[in-house]
Amino acid sequence: MTTLAPASPRLGELLKMWRSKRRVSQLDLASSAGVSPRHLSFVETGRSKPSREMVLHLAEQLDVPLRERNALLTAAGFAPLYRESALDAPELASVRQAIAVILSGHDPWPAFVIDGAWNLLEANSGVGGFLGLVAPELLEPPTNIIRASLHPQGLSRFIVNFDEYAAHVIERLRRQLAATADPGLDALLREVSDYPDVAQSLARTAVLPPPAAVLPMHFRLDDGTELRFFSTMTVFGSPLDVTIAELAIESFFPADEVTEALFR
């Protein structure tokens, strides 16, 4: 009888971490994955080495992001499955074309592309006017959209409903961190939460009523001009590349007739 080599202890640690984040017990994961609790226990303790297919199956049950699925495979002794292409790579030409169509088609309203760390990758002309409101040091590459929005020298100076907006952004970061376990996002969350205006706004919003179904972003510029937008986030469906999986396009739309008229 052939005995499987023990799995890496790191694999078990990662599986337990993702179970904890998804609030799934070992018994529940075994049941959803169609394996015995004993076998899953052996995998997590390193007493049994799972097949490549089993690692991917468990990752699917736990909704593990593609980048972290590669980490699970590596920990189990297998080669990564999902490639991570540069956005300017030839194989992503169709993705770049789709992005260009979306961004240009959304003009004159602002729209931009970010990676999984909220770093700005591409933007249409509608974004240019807002970048001019941000301190130059915050625009040094890589420009981080969260930092540029919440930093005291960023757009926060012009956001009328900053309390609600900051609470919304912080909650989005928390959900993304819970989904990805990305240490870079954790550092970003801790950084922006420590900005004085953000910390104060979070204390105030703790006693506010629940937000509306759609949260507008309300600006008041130095000349008194007021602009109101709401935004949508677009992601690529069923990606098999880490880069594509982490891309998102945020598009802003006028929330009132005054904003629409000013832009047009």
N, C-alpha and C positions, 0 to 999 in steps of 0.2 A: 504494500500500500504506500502511495506517495504522500509524503507529509509536506504541506505548504510551509514555506519559509515565514517566519514571523513578520508581521507588518511593522513599519516604523512607528515608534511611540508618538511621533509628531502627527501622524494621520489620526490616531485616536484622539489626541488633544484637539485637533481641528474639528473633528466630527462632534465632539462633546461641546465645543464652543458654539458651533452653529446650531446644535440642538437647543442649547441654553438661550441663544438669541431668538430662536423661533418659538421658544417655550414649548418644545416637544419632548416628551419623555422618551426614554429608550424603548419602552414597550410600544408607544404610539408610533415611533419611527419604524420599528420592526414590523408592525402590523401594516402600515401604509406601504412599506417597501416589499412586503411579501416574503420576509425572511424570519427566521426564528430569533427570539430575543437572546438566546444563548449564542448564536452565531454573531449577532451584532455586538454583544458584550465582548466576545473574543476579539472582534475587529478593533473595538475601542481600547481594549487593554493591550493590544499588540500580540495577542496569542494566536491570531489567525490573519493571514494575508488575503484580502479580498481581490477579486479579479478587477481588471480595468472597467469592465461593464458595471460591476457592482458599485465601484466608487462613483461613477457617473450617475447611476441610478439613485444612490443615496443623496448625492448632491442635488439631483432633480427634485426629490421629495422635500428637501430642505430649502429649495429655491435659492441656492447658492449662486452668486453672480459668476460670470464666465472667468474673470481674472482669478477668483478664489477657487473655482473648479480646477483650474490649472495647478494651483498650489496643492490641492488635495491629491491630484494625480501624481505630482512630483513627490509628495510625501509618501505615497504608496509605492514609489519606485517605477512609475511609468512616465513616458514623455508627455508634455502638455499637449492637449488636443486643439485648443483654440488659439489661433494665431493673433498677434497684436501688430497690425500693420501701421506704418506711419500714414497720416491722413493724405500726404502727397504721393503715396505709393501708387504705381500704375494700376494695381488690382482694385483700388478704391476710386477709380475714375468715375464710375457711375454714381457713387455716393457723393463725390464732390459736385457732380453735375446737378444732382437732385438738390443739394444744399444751395447752389447758386440760383437755381430756379425759385426755390422757396424764398430766399432772402431778397432777390430782386423783385419778385412778384409781390412782396409785402410792402415795398416802398409806397408812400412816404413814411409809413409807420415803422418804428424801430423793431428790429429783429436781429438776434445774434446766436451764434453757435458756441456752446461750452463743452468742455470735457467733464469727466466724472469728478474733477476737483474744483469745478466752477471757474476754470481758467478760460478766458476769451480766446476763441480760435478764429472766428470769422464774424463779420458784422456788415449790415447794409448801411446805406448813407443816412438813414433815419437815426442811427445811433450816434453819429458824429457830434450833433449838438449837445448831447448829454455828456459825452466824454470831456467836452470843454468845461464842464462844471466840476470836474474832478481834479484834485491836486496832481501835478505831473508825476510826483514820486509814486503815486498809486497806480499809474499807468505803465510803469516799467514792466517789461515782459518777465514772467507771464502775468498779464493783467487779470486779477481775480475779481469776478463780478460781485461776490458777497462782500469782499473787503471794500471795493469801490462804492458799494451802496451804503454800508453801515459805518464806515470810518468817519470820524469827526470832520475830516477834510475831504470827504467824498460827497455823494449825493444826499446824505442824511441832512445836510444843512438846508436843503430845499424841499424835503418831504414833509408836508403838512401833517399827515396822519402817521407820523413816524412810529408811535407806540404800537399801533396795530400792525404796521408793515414789518417792524423789527421782530415782533412776536411771531409773525407768519414765517419770516425767513429762518429764524432760529428753529422753529418747529420742523420746517422742511429739512434743515440740516440734520436735526436729530433723527428724523425718520430715515434719511439717506444713510446716516452712520449706522443705525440699527440694521439696515438692509445689507450693508457692505462690509462693516467692521474695518473700514479704511482708516489707518492711523493718521494719514494726512488730513482727512476730514475731521477727525477728532481734534487735531491741533488747531485747525481753522475755527471749529466751533468754540473751543476754549478761548482763542484769541479774540474773536468778535464779541463773545459774551462778556469779556472784560472791558470793552470800550465803555467809558462812563455813561454816554447817552443810552447805549443798549442796556446796560445793567439797570439803569434807572427806569427805562421804559418797561423792562420785563417785570420789575416790581410793581409798576402801576397797572400793567395789563392783567396781572394776577387777579385783580378785583373787578375787571371789566366784564360786561355781558358777552355771551358768545358772539363771534364775528358773523357778518353777513355771508350769504352763500358765495359771493364773489367779492374779493377785497380789491378795491381800486387803489392805484398808486397816485396820490394827489401831490402835485408839485406847485410851489409858488416861487417864481424866479425873482431876481433882484429888481426887475422893472415892474413887478406886480402881476405879471402874466401867470395865470393859473392853468395847469394842464392836469387832466385826469385820464388814466389808462387802466385797463385790466389786461392780464396776460394769459397766454396758453403755452403749454410745454409740449413739444412734439419729439417723439423718440422713434427709432427705427424698429420695425417689427421683426421678430425672430432672427436676430443677428447671430452670426457664428464667428465674429471677429471681436476681440476685446475692445478695440478702438471704437468700432461702430456701436457696440453695446453701451458704451459709456457716453456717447454723443447725445446732446439734446439741443433743440432749437427753441428758444423762448421768443415769442412774438407778442408785441404789444398792440392793443387796439384802443381807439378813442372811446372814453366812457361817457362823453357828453358832446353836444353839438358844438360848443365853443372850441374844444380841442380839435375836433374834426375840421372845423373851418380854418383854424390857425395853420394846421399842417397842410391842408389842400391849397 
